[in-house]
Amino acid sequence: MSAASELEAARGLGPTGRVRRPVVGLVAGGLGAYWPQFPNLLPELERSAAFVSSRISTFDADVVDVGFISDATEAAAAAEALRVAGCDLIVMFLTTYMTATMVVPIALRTGAEVLFINLQPSESMDHATFGTGEWLAYCGCCPLPEMANTFERCGIGFRSVSGYLRDERAWDRIGRWIRGAGIRATMRTGRFGIMGHLYPGMYDVSTDPTLLAAHLGGHVEIVEFDDLRVRVAAASEAEIAAKLEQTRAVFDIDDSVVPDDLEWAARVAVGLDRLVTDFSLDSLAYYHRGLEGETHERLGAGMILGASLLTAAHIPCVGEYEVRTSLAMLIMDRLGGGGSFTEMQALNFTDDVVEMGHDGPAHLEISDGRPLLRGLGVYHGKRGYGVSVEFDVRHGPVTAFGLTQMRDGSLRFVVSEGEVVGGPLLAIGNTTSRVDFGCDPGQWCDEWSASRVAHHWALGTGHRRDELAVTAELLGVDLVTVQPASTQPGSTRNRR
């Protein structure tokens, strides 16, 4: 059984993250003045609209199809129906030419983001047989500049996808926008927990909760380590035994793990499950320094097992009070890339890779094999001791994704695509991966740092830059791509 299937089989003992399906409004339209002039045109456009409606319904979204509009009056009625539906994204299908007055009310009254799609019936017209009526079924491209200019003057974001009805390239791009709308909905309705206090000295990780609400939406829930303490104390022996059974099903357990430390980590994991459930959290960032082995220090040191299991259950949990990275992991998770808590560890100029990872928590779903629990005599730079997770991210394409804060208070996405490759790794209870970014690792390190990214980020599977770009636009966040141009990720280069 694979590591992923073992993890899936071991689920069910704790909470699972809520996946918010976006509400996607769909409206098709064309200029009604054409219908009496070209009697065959409207039936053809309605067939195209039916095809688009059927295809849109295959995406992971709740679709509200308000039908076909032919004038501004019908547009106003459609706008009201879509407003009531509370759409996260409206897909406006330009079947032929139509005026901006038919679309602007929909955007303004709903307050939703709009995606124009211009999908003509086939790859090209049959010039020998087509007349004006047949041509008009292909001219959805004509009003696109009109819509773009009008939306600019109205202060509305403009975006479009052009192609033909069965153009899979176009449908891939449409799918990105729908997935991006789902992430925007997750951010706007999510509950993001922070527990404890800032890691002393790390200026880069501090985040104003109001900033997150202002830019991303959602709610920041501030919980106390005492909220965890009372739930850990209430854990029953049966619950702890079940959590230990789940742990043994998911992890290989190294001989360095002290049984009492493992039992304590399982007890804390039970309390974490209750905390996340009781506060309806979609993510959690935590840190507590503690002193001389007191209860709060022991809680902080016992978090990695439970936090990793929660992260694999689509509720990302991170240490060092890294709330922005918990949200980067949440976004990466909802894109299907997992997303593990990561920082740079070392540069390998022999193999031209960047070695990166962290001492947990980790997204177990993207492990290259069964993850290992290793006992630590000490957490480097932090008080406490206990068990930590060790694994290598699945080999193949990956994306490093940081959510950082700028001087003016704005947020920025920082993205770089690479490939995890095999090779020697440290056995110190850290998640560690060797990432080839297609260039000299020193060059990558300098350009990644120059992006103003903070020193933690999410590392997820797959190349996700295009999906993250769509998500950034829908959230109103800038995106910077770090991709030094020496070679492409994953290419073969001469090794020293």
Secondary structure as a PSIPRED ss2 file (coil, helix, strand):
# PSIPRED VFORMAT (PSIPRED V4.0)

   1 M C   1.000  0.000  0.000
   2 S C   1.000  0.000  0.000
   3 A H   0.000  1.000  0.000
   4 A H   0.000  1.000  0.000
   5 S H   0.000  1.000  0.000
   6 E H   0.000  1.000  0.000
   7 L H   0.000  1.000  0.000
   8 E H   0.000  1.000  0.000
   9 A H   0.000  1.000  0.000
  10 A H   0.000  1.000  0.000
  11 R C   1.000  0.000  0.000
  12 G C   1.000  0.000  0.000
  13 L C   1.000  0.000  0.000
  14 G C   1.000  0.000  0.000
  15 P C   1.000  0.000  0.000
  16 T C   1.000  0.000  0.000
  17 G C   1.000  0.000  0.000
  18 R C   1.000  0.000  0.000
  19 V C   1.000  0.000  0.000
  20 R C   1.000  0.000  0.000
  21 R C   1.000  0.000  0.000
  22 P C   1.000  0.000  0.000
  23 V E   0.000  0.000  1.000
  24 V E   0.000  0.000  1.000
  25 G E   0.000  0.000  1.000
  26 L E   0.000  0.000  1.000
  27 V E   0.000  0.000  1.000
  28 A E   0.000  0.000  1.000
  29 G E   0.000  0.000  1.000
  30 G C   1.000  0.000  0.000
  31 L C   1.000  0.000  0.000
  32 G C   1.000  0.000  0.000
  33 A C   1.000  0.000  0.000
  34 Y H   0.000  1.000  0.000
  35 W H   0.000  1.000  0.000
  36 P H   0.000  1.000  0.000
  37 Q H   0.000  1.000  0.000
  38 F C   1.000  0.000  0.000
  39 P C   1.000  0.000  0.000
  40 N C   1.000  0.000  0.000
  41 L H   0.000  1.000  0.000
  42 L H   0.000  1.000  0.000
  43 P H   0.000  1.000  0.000
  44 E H   0.000  1.000  0.000
  45 L H   0.000  1.000  0.000
  46 E H   0.000  1.000  0.000
  47 R H   0.000  1.000  0.000
  48 S H   0.000  1.000  0.000
  49 A H   0.000  1.000  0.000
  50 A H   0.000  1.000  0.000
  51 F H   0.000  1.000  0.000
  52 V H   0.000  1.000  0.000
  53 S H   0.000  1.000  0.000
  54 S H   0.000  1.000  0.000
  55 R H   0.000  1.000  0.000
  56 I H   0.000  1.000  0.000
  57 S C   1.000  0.000  0.000
  58 T C   1.000  0.000  0.000
  59 F C   1.000  0.000  0.000
  60 D C   1.000  0.000  0.000
  61 A C   1.000  0.000  0.000
  62 D E   0.000  0.000  1.000
  63 V E   0.000  0.000  1.000
  64 V E   0.000  0.000  1.000
  65 D E   0.000  0.000  1.000
  66 V E   0.000  0.000  1.000
  67 G E   0.000  0.000  1.000
  68 F E   0.000  0.000  1.000
  69 I E   0.000  0.000  1.000
  70 S C   1.000  0.000  0.000
  71 D C   1.000  0.000  0.000
  72 A H   0.000  1.000  0.000
  73 T H   0.000  1.000  0.000
  74 E H   0.000  1.000  0.000
  75 A H   0.000  1.000  0.000
  76 A H   0.000  1.000  0.000
  77 A H   0.000  1.000  0.000
  78 A H   0.000  1.000  0.000
  79 A H   0.000  1.000  0.000
  80 E H   0.000  1.000  0.000
  81 A H   0.000  1.000  0.000
  82 L H   0.000  1.000  0.000
  83 R H   0.000  1.000  0.000
  84 V H   0.000  1.000  0.000
  85 A H   0.000  1.000  0.000
  86 G C   1.000  0.000  0.000
  87 C C   1.000  0.000  0.000
  88 D C   1.000  0.000  0.000
  89 L E   0.000  0.000  1.000
  90 I E   0.000  0.000  1.000
  91 V E   0.000  0.000  1.000
  92 M E   0.000  0.000  1.000
  93 F E   0.000  0.000  1.000
  94 L E   0.000  0.000  1.000
  95 T C   1.000  0.000  0.000
  96 T C   1.000  0.000  0.000
  97 Y C   1.000  0.000  0.000
  98 M C   1.000  0.000  0.000
  99 T C   1.000  0.000  0.000
 100 A H   0.000  1.000  0.000
 101 T H   0.000  1.000  0.000
 102 M H   0.000  1.000  0.000
 103 V C   1.000  0.000  0.000
 104 V H   0.000  1.000  0.000
 105 P H   0.000  1.000  0.000
 106 I H   0.000  1.000  0.000
 107 A H   0.000  1.000  0.000
 108 L H   0.000  1.000  0.000
 109 R H   0.000  1.000  0.000
 110 T H   0.000  1.000  0.000
 111 G C   1.000  0.000  0.000
 112 A C   1.000  0.000  0.000
 113 E E   0.000  0.000  1.000
 114 V E   0.000  0.000  1.000
 115 L E   0.000  0.000  1.000
 116 F E   0.000  0.000  1.000
 117 I E   0.000  0.000  1.000
 118 N E   0.000  0.000  1.000
 119 L E   0.000  0.000  1.000
 120 Q E   0.000  0.000  1.000
 121 P C   1.000  0.000  0.000
 122 S C   1.000  0.000  0.000
 123 E C   1.000  0.000  0.000
 124 S C   1.000  0.000  0.000
 125 M C   1.000  0.000  0.000
 126 D C   1.000  0.000  0.000
 127 H C   1.000  0.000  0.000
 128 A C   1.000  0.000  0.000
 129 T C   1.000  0.000  0.000
 130 F C   1.000  0.000  0.000
 131 G C   1.000  0.000  0.000
 132 T H   0.000  1.000  0.000
 133 G H   0.000  1.000  0.000
 134 E H   0.000  1.000  0.000
 135 W H   0.000  1.000  0.000
 136 L H   0.000  1.000  0.000
 137 A C   1.000  0.000  0.000
 138 Y C   1.000  0.000  0.000
 139 C H   0.000  1.000  0.000
 140 G H   0.000  1.000  0.000
 141 C H   0.000  1.000  0.000
 142 C C   1.000  0.000  0.000
 143 P C   1.000  0.000  0.000
 144 L H   0.000  1.000  0.000
 145 P H   0.000  1.000  0.000
 146 E H   0.000  1.000  0.000
 147 M H   0.000  1.000  0.000
 148 A H   0.000  1.000  0.000
 149 N H   0.000  1.000  0.000
 150 T H   0.000  1.000  0.000
 151 F H   0.000  1.000  0.000
 152 E H   0.000  1.000  0.000
 153 R H   0.000  1.000  0.000
 154 C H   0.000  1.000  0.000
 155 G C   1.000  0.000  0.000
 156 I C   1.000  0.000  0.000
 157 G C   1.000  0.000  0.000
 158 F C   1.000  0.000  0.000
 159 R C   1.000  0.000  0.000
 160 S E   0.000  0.000  1.000
 161 V E   0.000  0.000  1.000
 162 S E   0.000  0.000  1.000
 163 G E   0.000  0.000  1.000
 164 Y E   0.000  0.000  1.000
 165 L C   1.000  0.000  0.000
 166 R C   1.000  0.000  0.000
 167 D C   1.000  0.000  0.000
 168 E H   0.000  1.000  0.000
 169 R H   0.000  1.000  0.000
 170 A H   0.000  1.000  0.000
 171 W H   0.000  1.000  0.000
 172 D H   0.000  1.000  0.000
 173 R H   0.000  1.000  0.000
 174 I H   0.000  1.000  0.000
 175 G H   0.000  1.000  0.000
 176 R H   0.000  1.000  0.000
 177 W H   0.000  1.000  0.000
 178 I H   0.000  1.000  0.000
 179 R H   0.000  1.000  0.000
 180 G H   0.000  1.000  0.000
 181 A H   0.000  1.000  0.000
 182 G H   0.000  1.000  0.000
 183 I H   0.000  1.000  0.000
 184 R H   0.000  1.000  0.000
 185 A H   0.000  1.000  0.000
 186 T H   0.000  1.000  0.000
 187 M H   0.000  1.000  0.000
 188 R H   0.000  1.000  0.000
 189 T H   0.000  1.000  0.000
 190 G C   1.000  0.000  0.000
 191 R E   0.000  0.000  1.000
 192 F E   0.000  0.000  1.000
 193 G E   0.000  0.000  1.000
 194 I E   0.000  0.000  1.000
 195 M E   0.000  0.000  1.000
 196 G E   0.000  0.000  1.000
 197 H C   1.000  0.000  0.000
 198 L C   1.000  0.000  0.000
 199 Y C   1.000  0.000  0.000
 200 P C   1.000  0.000  0.000
 201 G C   1.000  0.000  0.000
 202 M C   1.000  0.000  0.000
 203 Y H   0.000  1.000  0.000
 204 D H   0.000  1.000  0.000
 205 V H   0.000  1.000  0.000
 206 S C   1.000  0.000  0.000
 207 T C   1.000  0.000  0.000
 208 D C   1.000  0.000  0.000
 209 P H   0.000  1.000  0.000
 210 T H   0.000  1.000  0.000
 211 L H   0.000  1.000  0.000
 212 L H   0.000  1.000  0.000
 213 A H   0.000  1.000  0.000
 214 A H   0.000  1.000  0.000
 215 H H   0.000  1.000  0.000
 216 L H   0.000  1.000  0.000
 217 G C   1.000  0.000  0.000
 218 G C   1.000  0.000  0.000
 219 H E   0.000  0.000  1.000
 220 V E   0.000  0.000  1.000
 221 E E   0.000  0.000  1.000
 222 I E   0.000  0.000  1.000
 223 V E   0.000  0.000  1.000
 224 E C   1.000  0.000  0.000
 225 F H   0.000  1.000  0.000
 226 D H   0.000  1.000  0.000
 227 D H   0.000  1.000  0.000
 228 L H   0.000  1.000  0.000
 229 R H   0.000  1.000  0.000
 230 V H   0.000  1.000  0.000
 231 R H   0.000  1.000  0.000
 232 V H   0.000  1.000  0.000
 233 A H   0.000  1.000  0.000
 234 A C   1.000  0.000  0.000
 235 A C   1.000  0.000  0.000
 236 S C   1.000  0.000  0.000
 237 E H   0.000  1.000  0.000
 238 A H   0.000  1.000  0.000
 239 E H   0.000  1.000  0.000
 240 I H   0.000  1.000  0.000
 241 A H   0.000  1.000  0.000
 242 A H   0.000  1.000  0.000
 243 K H   0.000  1.000  0.000
 244 L H   0.000  1.000  0.000
 245 E H   0.000  1.000  0.000
 246 Q H   0.000  1.000  0.000
 247 T H   0.000  1.000  0.000
 248 R H   0.000  1.000  0.000
 249 A H   0.000  1.000  0.000
 250 V H   0.000  1.000  0.000
 251 F C   1.000  0.000  0.000
 252 D E   0.000  0.000  1.000
 253 I E   0.000  0.000  1.000
 254 D C   1.000  0.000  0.000
 255 D C   1.000  0.000  0.000
 256 S C   1.000  0.000  0.000
 257 V C   1.000  0.000  0.000
 258 V C   1.000  0.000  0.000
 259 P H   0.000  1.000  0.000
 260 D H   0.000  1.000  0.000
 261 D H   0.000  1.000  0.000
 262 L H   0.000  1.000  0.000
 263 E H   0.000  1.000  0.000
 264 W H   0.000  1.000  0.000
 265 A H   0.000  1.000  0.000
 266 A H   0.000  1.000  0.000
 267 R H   0.000  1.000  0.000
 268 V H   0.000  1.000  0.000
 269 A H   0.000  1.000  0.000
 270 V H   0.000  1.000  0.000
 271 G H   0.000  1.000  0.000
 272 L H   0.000  1.000  0.000
 273 D H   0.000  1.000  0.000
 274 R H   0.000  1.000  0.000
 275 L H   0.000  1.000  0.000
 276 V H   0.000  1.000  0.000
 277 T H   0.000  1.000  0.000
 278 D H   0.000  1.000  0.000
 279 F C   1.000  0.000  0.000
 280 S C   1.000  0.000  0.000
 281 L C   1.000  0.000  0.000
 282 D C   1.000  0.000  0.000
 283 S E   0.000  0.000  1.000
 284 L E   0.000  0.000  1.000
 285 A E   0.000  0.000  1.000
 286 Y E   0.000  0.000  1.000
 287 Y E   0.000  0.000  1.000
 288 H C   1.000  0.000  0.000
 289 R C   1.000  0.000  0.000
 290 G C   1.000  0.000  0.000
 291 L C   1.000  0.000  0.000
 292 E C   1.000  0.000  0.000
 293 G C   1.000  0.000  0.000
 294 E C   1.000  0.000  0.000
 295 T H   0.000  1.000  0.000
 296 H H   0.000  1.000  0.000
 297 E H   0.000  1.000  0.000
 298 R H   0.000  1.000  0.000
 299 L H   0.000  1.000  0.000
 300 G H   0.000  1.000  0.000
 301 A H   0.000  1.000  0.000
 302 G C   1.000  0.000  0.000
 303 M C   1.000  0.000  0.000
 304 I H   0.000  1.000  0.000
 305 L H   0.000  1.000  0.000
 306 G H   0.000  1.000  0.000
 307 A H   0.000  1.000  0.000
 308 S H   0.000  1.000  0.000
 309 L H   0.000  1.000  0.000
 310 L H   0.000  1.000  0.000
 311 T H   0.000  1.000  0.000
 312 A H   0.000  1.000  0.000
 313 A C   1.000  0.000  0.000
 314 H C   1.000  0.000  0.000
 315 I C   1.000  0.000  0.000
 316 P C   1.000  0.000  0.000
 317 C E   0.000  0.000  1.000
 318 V E   0.000  0.000  1.000
 319 G C   1.000  0.000  0.000
 320 E C   1.000  0.000  0.000
 321 Y C   1.000  0.000  0.000
 322 E C   1.000  0.000  0.000
 323 V H   0.000  1.000  0.000
 324 R H   0.000  1.000  0.000
 325 T H   0.000  1.000  0.000
 326 S H   0.000  1.000  0.000
 327 L H   0.000  1.000  0.000
 328 A H   0.000  1.000  0.000
 329 M H   0.000  1.000  0.000
 330 L H   0.000  1.000  0.000
 331 I H   0.000  1.000  0.000
 332 M H   0.000  1.000  0.000
 333 D H   0.000  1.000  0.000
 334 R H   0.000  1.000  0.000
 335 L C   1.000  0.000  0.000
 336 G C   1.000  0.000  0.000
 337 G C   1.000  0.000  0.000
 338 G E   0.000  0.000  1.000
 339 G E   0.000  0.000  1.000
 340 S E   0.000  0.000  1.000
 341 F E   0.000  0.000  1.000
 342 T E   0.000  0.000  1.000
 343 E E   0.000  0.000  1.000
 344 M E   0.000  0.000  1.000
 345 Q E   0.000  0.000  1.000
 346 A E   0.000  0.000  1.000
 347 L E   0.000  0.000  1.000
 348 N E   0.000  0.000  1.000
 349 F C   1.000  0.000  0.000
 350 T C   1.000  0.000  0.000
 351 D C   1.000  0.000  0.000
 352 D C   1.000  0.000  0.000
 353 V E   0.000  0.000  1.000
 354 V E   0.000  0.000  1.000
 355 E E   0.000  0.000  1.000
 356 M E   0.000  0.000  1.000
 357 G E   0.000  0.000  1.000
 358 H E   0.000  0.000  1.000
 359 D C   1.000  0.000  0.000
 360 G C   1.000  0.000  0.000
 361 P C   1.000  0.000  0.000
 362 A C   1.000  0.000  0.000
 363 H C   1.000  0.000  0.000
 364 L H   0.000  1.000  0.000
 365 E H   0.000  1.000  0.000
 366 I H   0.000  1.000  0.000
 367 S E   0.000  0.000  1.000
 368 D C   1.000  0.000  0.000
 369 G C   1.000  0.000  0.000
 370 R C   1.000  0.000  0.000
 371 P C   1.000  0.000  0.000
 372 L E   0.000  0.000  1.000
 373 L E   0.000  0.000  1.000
 374 R E   0.000  0.000  1.000
 375 G E   0.000  0.000  1.000
 376 L E   0.000  0.000  1.000
 377 G C   1.000  0.000  0.000
 378 V C   1.000  0.000  0.000
 379 Y C   1.000  0.000  0.000
 380 H C   1.000  0.000  0.000
 381 G C   1.000  0.000  0.000
 382 K C   1.000  0.000  0.000
 383 R C   1.000  0.000  0.000
 384 G C   1.000  0.000  0.000
 385 Y C   1.000  0.000  0.000
 386 G E   0.000  0.000  1.000
 387 V E   0.000  0.000  1.000
 388 S E   0.000  0.000  1.000
 389 V E   0.000  0.000  1.000
 390 E E   0.000  0.000  1.000
 391 F E   0.000  0.000  1.000
 392 D C   1.000  0.000  0.000
 393 V E   0.000  0.000  1.000
 394 R C   1.000  0.000  0.000
 395 H C   1.000  0.000  0.000
 396 G E   0.000  0.000  1.000
 397 P E   0.000  0.000  1.000
 398 V E   0.000  0.000  1.000
 399 T E   0.000  0.000  1.000
 400 A E   0.000  0.000  1.000
 401 F E   0.000  0.000  1.000
 402 G E   0.000  0.000  1.000
 403 L E   0.000  0.000  1.000
 404 T E   0.000  0.000  1.000
 405 Q E   0.000  0.000  1.000
 406 M C   1.000  0.000  0.000
 407 R C   1.000  0.000  0.000
 408 D C   1.000  0.000  0.000
 409 G C   1.000  0.000  0.000
 410 S C   1.000  0.000  0.000
 411 L E   0.000  0.000  1.000
 412 R E   0.000  0.000  1.000
 413 F E   0.000  0.000  1.000
 414 V E   0.000  0.000  1.000
 415 V E   0.000  0.000  1.000
 416 S E   0.000  0.000  1.000
 417 E E   0.000  0.000  1.000
 418 G E   0.000  0.000  1.000
 419 E E   0.000  0.000  1.000
 420 V E   0.000  0.000  1.000
 421 V E   0.000  0.000  1.000
 422 G C   1.000  0.000  0.000
 423 G C   1.000  0.000  0.000
 424 P C   1.000  0.000  0.000
 425 L C   1.000  0.000  0.000
 426 L C   1.000  0.000  0.000
 427 A C   1.000  0.000  0.000
 428 I C   1.000  0.000  0.000
 429 G C   1.000  0.000  0.000
 430 N C   1.000  0.000  0.000
 431 T E   0.000  0.000  1.000
 432 T E   0.000  0.000  1.000
 433 S E   0.000  0.000  1.000
 434 R E   0.000  0.000  1.000
 435 V E   0.000  0.000  1.000
 436 D E   0.000  0.000  1.000
 437 F C   1.000  0.000  0.000
 438 G C   1.000  0.000  0.000
 439 C C   1.000  0.000  0.000
 440 D C   1.000  0.000  0.000
 441 P H   0.000  1.000  0.000
 442 G H   0.000  1.000  0.000
 443 Q H   0.000  1.000  0.000
 444 W H   0.000  1.000  0.000
 445 C H   0.000  1.000  0.000
 446 D H   0.000  1.000  0.000
 447 E H   0.000  1.000  0.000
 448 W H   0.000  1.000  0.000
 449 S H   0.000  1.000  0.000
 450 A H   0.000  1.000  0.000
 451 S C   1.000  0.000  0.000
 452 R C   1.000  0.000  0.000
 453 V C   1.000  0.000  0.000
 454 A C   1.000  0.000  0.000
 455 H C   1.000  0.000  0.000
 456 H C   1.000  0.000  0.000
 457 W E   0.000  0.000  1.000
 458 A E   0.000  0.000  1.000
 459 L E   0.000  0.000  1.000
 460 G E   0.000  0.000  1.000
 461 T E   0.000  0.000  1.000
 462 G C   1.000  0.000  0.000
 463 H C   1.000  0.000  0.000
 464 R C   1.000  0.000  0.000
 465 R H   0.000  1.000  0.000
 466 D H   0.000  1.000  0.000
 467 E H   0.000  1.000  0.000
 468 L H   0.000  1.000  0.000
 469 A H   0.000  1.000  0.000
 470 V H   0.000  1.000  0.000
 471 T H   0.000  1.000  0.000
 472 A H   0.000  1.000  0.000
 473 E H   0.000  1.000  0.000
 474 L H   0.000  1.000  0.000
 475 L H   0.000  1.000  0.000
 476 G C   1.000  0.000  0.000
 477 V C   1.000  0.000  0.000
 478 D E   0.000  0.000  1.000
 479 L E   0.000  0.000  1.000
 480 V E   0.000  0.000  1.000
 481 T E   0.000  0.000  1.000
 482 V C   1.000  0.000  0.000
 483 Q C   1.000  0.000  0.000
 484 P C   1.000  0.000  0.000
 485 A C   1.000  0.000  0.000
 486 S C   1.000  0.000  0.000
 487 T C   1.000  0.000  0.000
 488 Q C   1.000  0.000  0.000
 489 P C   1.000  0.000  0.000
 490 G C   1.000  0.000  0.000
 491 S C   1.000  0.000  0.000
 492 T C   1.000  0.000  0.000
 493 R C   1.000  0.000  0.000
 494 N C   1.000  0.000  0.000
 495 R C   1.000  0.000  0.000
 496 R C   1.000  0.000  0.000
